Amino acid sequence: MRGLVQRVIRAEVKSREASNSEWVVAGAIGPGLCVFVGVTHDDTAAQADKLANKIWGLRIFDDSKSVMNLSLSDVHETGGRAAVLVVSQFTLYGDTRKGRRPSWASAARPDHAEPMVDCVVERLRSLGATVATGVFRTEMNVDLINDGPVTLMIEG
């Protein structure tokens, strides 16, 4: 399981069903983290919990000296809003080593990926995060302002 984590000033995901041309805001946050989550075939709920715990404890927010020493957990403990936008992203498992067309062979099928992304979301919520999400199996547009910029790839 992979997470592409971006520290953001704000982030929003819009979604639309294939049969509908209207875009609808599915989730939005102010300051916090936008996390794109990729799932592979053998990922488990334990790995989803591990990924969520890493996201919660990742020290990438500035302290009073402008040093990245604070995590979502620290922000939450001091009364701040620990916001996360989680968006499913199967393309994190795209393999581009051969040719010009990515292979998606390592990306989990939706029937396995969706419950794993849900596990990440539920674990983050249980830790105290305010979590917004995209809508699985729809086309999505993500609009964000990366803060820093800070972008990290983590494995769960």
Backbone bond lengths (Angstrom), bond angles and torsions (degrees), N, CA, C in turn:
res aa  C-N    CA-C-N  psi(-1)  N-CA   C-N-CA  omega(-1)  CA-C   N-CA-C  phi
1 M - - - 1.442 - - 1.524 107.23 -
2 R 1.325 114.76 137.72 1.449 121.17 -178.22 1.515 110.92 -125.60
3 G 1.327 114.39 148.86 1.449 120.28 173.55 1.515 109.66 -133.13
4 L 1.309 116.04 125.34 1.461 121.16 171.83 1.525 105.40 -96.99
5 V 1.335 115.98 110.72 1.456 122.86 -171.89 1.528 109.22 -103.85
6 Q 1.323 116.06 129.08 1.454 121.12 175.39 1.519 108.81 -126.51
7 R 1.334 115.39 127.31 1.455 119.47 173.27 1.527 106.56 -76.25
8 V 1.325 116.78 130.30 1.462 119.98 -172.48 1.527 111.85 -129.29
9 I 1.322 113.56 154.47 1.459 121.15 170.09 1.528 108.30 -82.19
10 R 1.337 114.95 -36.75 1.455 121.78 174.05 1.521 107.43 -160.76
11 A 1.326 116.03 158.38 1.466 121.33 177.10 1.521 109.03 -154.54
12 E 1.329 114.74 146.77 1.464 121.21 -178.91 1.527 108.18 -145.90
13 V 1.317 115.66 141.07 1.463 120.44 174.22 1.519 108.18 -122.18
14 K 1.324 114.38 130.58 1.459 121.27 174.17 1.516 107.33 -108.77
15 S 1.335 115.23 149.83 1.453 121.54 -175.97 1.520 109.84 -133.88
16 R 1.332 114.89 151.23 1.466 118.68 170.29 1.518 108.72 -148.44
17 E 1.312 113.35 141.47 1.455 121.27 176.06 1.525 108.54 -71.02
18 A 1.311 117.46 153.21 1.462 121.14 -179.89 1.523 112.16 -59.33
19 S 1.328 116.95 -32.09 1.465 121.08 -177.33 1.531 113.06 -88.03
20 N 1.332 117.45 0.32 1.455 121.29 -175.37 1.524 109.35 -125.57
21 S 1.306 117.94 138.79 1.461 120.46 -179.61 1.520 113.00 -94.46
22 E 1.330 117.99 -3.36 1.459 120.85 -178.25 1.525 111.30 -86.97
23 W 1.343 115.40 132.78 1.456 121.60 174.10 1.522 108.39 -89.49
24 V 1.328 115.87 135.37 1.458 122.30 -179.24 1.528 108.05 -126.29
25 V 1.342 116.21 135.11 1.459 119.40 176.34 1.524 108.13 -67.81
26 A 1.327 115.45 119.86 1.463 121.11 179.90 1.515 111.70 -93.71
27 G 1.321 116.21 -35.51 1.451 120.61 -179.32 1.509 110.93 -160.71
28 A 1.334 115.94 148.46 1.459 120.95 179.66 1.520 109.17 -152.54
29 I 1.331 115.60 146.29 1.465 121.62 176.14 1.521 109.18 -137.36
30 G 1.322 114.99 160.75 1.449 121.93 168.69 1.522 107.77 -88.97
31 P 1.326 118.48 -138.13 1.462 120.29 179.42 1.525 112.01 -59.47
32 G 1.315 116.07 138.55 1.464 121.32 179.41 1.506 111.12 160.93
33 L 1.327 115.69 -139.94 1.460 121.87 -178.58 1.520 110.70 -125.85
34 C 1.318 115.56 137.27 1.454 121.93 168.08 1.523 105.57 -103.98
35 V 1.320 116.76 123.08 1.463 121.25 -175.87 1.523 109.45 -122.98
36 F 1.329 115.57 118.71 1.456 121.83 173.58 1.523 106.14 -92.53
37 V 1.335 117.11 124.55 1.468 122.03 -174.27 1.521 109.77 -111.88
38 G 1.343 115.05 125.60 1.460 121.77 175.46 1.514 109.72 -111.98
39 V 1.330 115.54 141.90 1.463 121.66 -176.84 1.521 108.74 -124.02
40 T 1.331 116.18 138.28 1.460 121.29 174.11 1.529 109.23 -110.40
41 H 1.313 116.44 175.04 1.474 122.83 -168.05 1.522 115.88 -58.24
42 D 1.326 117.28 -38.06 1.464 118.94 -173.04 1.529 113.45 -103.67
43 D 1.321 117.58 15.58 1.466 120.20 177.40 1.530 110.05 -67.17
44 T 1.337 114.35 147.58 1.459 121.40 -176.70 1.529 110.55 -124.83
45 A 1.322 115.04 170.09 1.464 120.54 176.26 1.523 110.64 -61.29
46 A 1.318 117.70 -33.78 1.470 121.12 177.89 1.531 110.23 -63.69
47 Q 1.316 116.97 -39.04 1.470 119.77 177.37 1.525 111.11 -69.63
48 A 1.325 116.89 -35.14 1.462 120.90 176.58 1.526 109.89 -63.32
49 D 1.333 117.41 -42.99 1.463 121.23 176.35 1.520 111.11 -61.83
50 K 1.334 116.26 -42.26 1.467 121.29 179.45 1.527 110.42 -61.51
51 L 1.335 116.71 -43.94 1.464 120.74 178.95 1.527 110.30 -63.10
52 A 1.325 117.33 -45.89 1.461 121.33 179.49 1.527 110.81 -61.18
53 N 1.325 117.29 -41.79 1.464 121.12 178.70 1.527 110.91 -62.96
54 K 1.338 116.84 -39.19 1.471 120.37 177.09 1.522 110.56 -64.55
55 I 1.313 116.72 -43.70 1.464 120.83 178.76 1.524 109.25 -60.18
56 W 1.322 117.72 -46.10 1.462 123.49 -177.33 1.535 111.16 -63.03
57 G 1.320 116.97 -35.49 1.461 121.14 -175.23 1.518 115.21 -99.15
58 L 1.308 118.52 -1.45 1.462 122.77 -177.21 1.524 110.67 -65.96
59 R 1.319 117.06 118.03 1.466 122.02 -174.60 1.530 110.17 -87.23
60 I 1.336 115.47 83.88 1.469 119.87 -177.94 1.534 113.28 -129.42
61 F 1.337 116.53 13.36 1.462 120.73 174.56 1.525 108.71 -104.27
62 D 1.320 116.04 145.61 1.454 121.04 -176.90 1.521 112.39 -73.06
63 D 1.331 114.50 140.50 1.455 120.11 171.41 1.527 108.71 -89.22
64 S 1.318 118.00 -169.32 1.465 121.75 -176.84 1.527 113.05 -65.90
65 K 1.343 116.99 -15.70 1.467 121.00 178.66 1.529 111.75 -102.69
66 S 1.343 116.39 13.97 1.471 122.62 -179.65 1.524 113.06 62.00
67 V 1.327 115.35 33.42 1.466 121.99 175.19 1.527 107.03 -109.46
68 M 1.334 116.97 136.53 1.468 120.20 179.77 1.531 109.73 -72.00
69 N 1.325 115.01 88.61 1.464 122.35 -178.42 1.518 113.37 -123.55
70 L 1.328 117.55 -7.25 1.460 119.99 -174.09 1.526 111.52 -108.86
71 S 1.314 115.52 146.30 1.462 123.02 177.88 1.522 109.25 -109.28
72 L 1.324 116.24 174.97 1.469 120.06 171.50 1.527 110.38 -56.20
73 S 1.320 115.78 -39.62 1.464 121.00 178.75 1.522 110.84 -58.70
74 D 1.339 116.86 -45.43 1.464 120.87 179.48 1.521 111.27 -64.70
75 V 1.329 116.44 -42.77 1.462 121.03 178.73 1.530 109.66 -60.32
76 H 1.329 116.24 -43.34 1.466 121.90 179.45 1.533 111.03 -62.58
77 E 1.325 117.00 -44.91 1.460 121.93 -177.72 1.525 112.74 -62.74
78 T 1.331 116.73 -29.28 1.466 120.12 -179.03 1.520 111.75 -92.80
79 G 1.330 116.72 13.77 1.455 120.81 175.34 1.515 114.91 88.47
80 G 1.320 116.85 3.27 1.462 120.34 177.40 1.515 111.55 -79.30
81 R 1.304 115.56 166.85 1.468 120.31 179.26 1.519 108.78 -89.06
82 A 1.307 116.25 113.77 1.457 122.33 179.80 1.525 108.57 -88.53
83 A 1.331 116.29 83.81 1.463 121.26 -172.34 1.521 111.84 -98.01
84 V 1.336 114.15 139.83 1.466 121.35 177.85 1.526 108.39 -137.68
85 L 1.325 115.86 133.54 1.463 121.67 170.24 1.520 106.27 -107.01
86 V 1.333 116.81 117.24 1.468 122.33 -179.47 1.522 108.55 -105.34
87 V 1.342 115.15 126.19 1.452 121.46 -179.85 1.522 108.51 -128.44
88 S 1.323 117.08 124.29 1.457 121.90 176.51 1.525 109.48 -63.91
89 Q 1.350 116.49 136.22 1.466 120.40 -173.96 1.526 109.81 -145.20
90 F 1.341 117.03 84.92 1.463 119.90 -178.10 1.519 112.19 -62.96
91 T 1.328 118.19 -23.86 1.466 120.71 -177.04 1.528 113.04 -68.60
92 L 1.348 118.53 -10.13 1.463 119.83 173.93 1.521 111.29 -64.24
93 Y 1.322 117.38 -17.88 1.458 121.55 176.17 1.525 112.08 -103.79
94 G 1.317 117.77 19.61 1.457 121.26 174.66 1.524 110.12 -70.77
95 D 1.320 116.38 134.51 1.459 122.19 179.79 1.526 108.45 -106.60
96 T 1.324 116.23 117.11 1.468 121.21 -176.84 1.531 112.13 -112.56
97 R 1.316 117.95 19.15 1.466 120.30 -177.18 1.518 113.18 -69.43
98 K 1.318 118.07 -27.56 1.463 121.20 -178.18 1.523 110.03 -121.77
99 G 1.297 115.83 134.46 1.445 120.47 173.86 1.517 113.18 67.74
100 R 1.327 114.94 -163.70 1.464 120.80 -177.65 1.517 113.00 -110.78
101 R 1.318 118.15 -9.45 1.462 121.60 178.57 1.532 108.83 -103.06
102 P 1.342 117.11 121.99 1.470 119.02 179.11 1.532 111.25 -62.37
103 S 1.314 114.34 146.42 1.461 120.97 172.03 1.527 107.55 -96.12
104 W 1.322 115.82 135.99 1.465 121.19 178.93 1.525 111.18 -104.28
105 A 1.327 117.75 15.61 1.469 122.23 -174.21 1.530 112.82 -58.95
106 S 1.312 118.18 -29.56 1.473 120.69 -178.47 1.524 113.61 -86.01
107 A 1.325 117.40 -11.21 1.467 120.50 179.10 1.527 109.93 -78.73
108 A 1.325 115.63 136.60 1.465 120.36 179.84 1.521 110.73 -69.40
109 R 1.308 115.79 149.73 1.466 121.51 173.73 1.532 108.56 -67.27
110 P 1.323 117.65 154.03 1.472 120.86 -176.91 1.530 114.67 -54.92
111 D 1.335 117.86 -35.66 1.463 118.97 -177.68 1.533 112.61 -66.95
112 H 1.321 117.59 -21.69 1.464 120.91 174.41 1.533 110.98 -96.05
113 A 1.326 116.88 -38.61 1.466 121.23 -174.54 1.530 112.59 -67.71
114 E 1.330 116.93 -42.75 1.464 119.84 -175.35 1.526 112.90 -58.42
115 P 1.341 119.28 -48.83 1.470 118.12 178.89 1.531 113.03 -64.04
116 M 1.340 117.40 -29.58 1.465 120.12 178.86 1.532 110.78 -70.58
117 V 1.330 117.33 -41.36 1.466 120.77 176.00 1.528 109.25 -64.43
118 D 1.330 117.18 -40.72 1.463 120.93 176.65 1.525 111.36 -59.55
119 C 1.327 117.44 -37.03 1.471 121.07 177.51 1.525 111.05 -62.99
120 V 1.329 117.11 -41.88 1.465 120.77 177.86 1.526 109.38 -60.90
121 V 1.313 116.43 -47.00 1.468 122.10 -178.88 1.534 110.45 -60.65
122 E 1.310 117.19 -48.54 1.466 120.83 -177.93 1.521 112.05 -64.66
123 R 1.331 116.77 -38.25 1.469 119.85 178.47 1.529 110.22 -65.77
124 L 1.332 117.48 -43.87 1.469 120.27 177.76 1.526 110.66 -59.93
125 R 1.318 116.85 -42.24 1.467 120.31 178.47 1.523 111.00 -63.75
126 S 1.330 116.68 -40.46 1.464 119.49 -179.41 1.530 111.71 -66.40
127 L 1.327 116.84 -25.46 1.456 121.18 177.51 1.527 112.13 -79.81
128 G 1.337 117.21 -17.36 1.455 121.25 177.86 1.516 115.00 120.13
129 A 1.317 117.74 1.10 1.464 120.80 -179.48 1.524 111.23 -75.65
130 T 1.323 115.44 145.56 1.458 122.31 168.00 1.523 105.10 -86.77
131 V 1.340 117.61 117.38 1.460 120.99 -172.80 1.520 110.62 -119.11
132 A 1.331 114.94 128.88 1.458 122.84 170.50 1.522 106.57 -111.45
133 T 1.330 116.51 155.58 1.463 119.41 -176.71 1.523 111.46 -138.66
134 G 1.315 113.16 164.82 1.449 120.73 167.74 1.523 108.56 -83.14
135 V 1.336 116.55 -170.56 1.460 121.73 179.22 1.519 107.76 -117.42
136 F 1.312 115.54 119.23 1.454 121.42 -177.40 1.533 110.84 -62.33
137 R 1.307 116.29 145.52 1.470 125.16 177.17 1.534 113.14 63.36
138 T 1.326 116.14 30.55 1.465 120.32 173.37 1.521 107.83 -128.92
139 E 1.310 115.52 164.24 1.454 120.12 171.09 1.523 106.65 -75.80
140 M 1.331 116.91 137.73 1.462 120.07 -177.90 1.522 110.49 -131.97
141 N 1.321 115.41 146.88 1.457 123.63 169.95 1.510 107.60 -118.54
142 V 1.323 116.53 130.57 1.456 121.47 179.52 1.520 108.51 -113.87
143 D 1.318 114.93 129.90 1.456 122.30 177.58 1.516 106.47 -119.79
144 L 1.344 117.41 124.04 1.452 119.56 -179.26 1.511 110.68 -148.11
145 I 1.322 114.73 158.63 1.452 121.93 170.64 1.518 106.09 -116.12
146 N 1.339 115.05 109.31 1.453 121.60 -179.31 1.520 108.23 -72.79
147 D 1.322 116.86 129.47 1.453 123.55 -177.48 1.518 109.39 -96.72
148 G 1.305 117.03 113.28 1.455 121.20 177.22 1.512 114.03 132.07
149 P 1.282 120.70 -68.70 1.468 128.37 -4.45 1.541 111.60 -74.61
150 V 1.314 114.13 142.79 1.461 121.45 174.43 1.515 107.43 -122.73
151 T 1.333 116.34 118.34 1.466 122.90 178.10 1.522 108.33 -140.26
152 L 1.337 116.16 126.92 1.468 121.30 -179.20 1.531 109.84 -134.92
153 M 1.335 115.69 143.50 1.464 121.76 171.14 1.523 107.32 -99.92
154 I 1.337 115.76 126.03 1.467 118.99 178.20 1.518 109.17 -123.87
155 E 1.307 116.02 154.12 1.462 122.95 178.68 1.524 108.35 -114.51
156 G 1.331 115.39 141.37 1.468 119.84 -179.83 1.491 111.77 -111.38
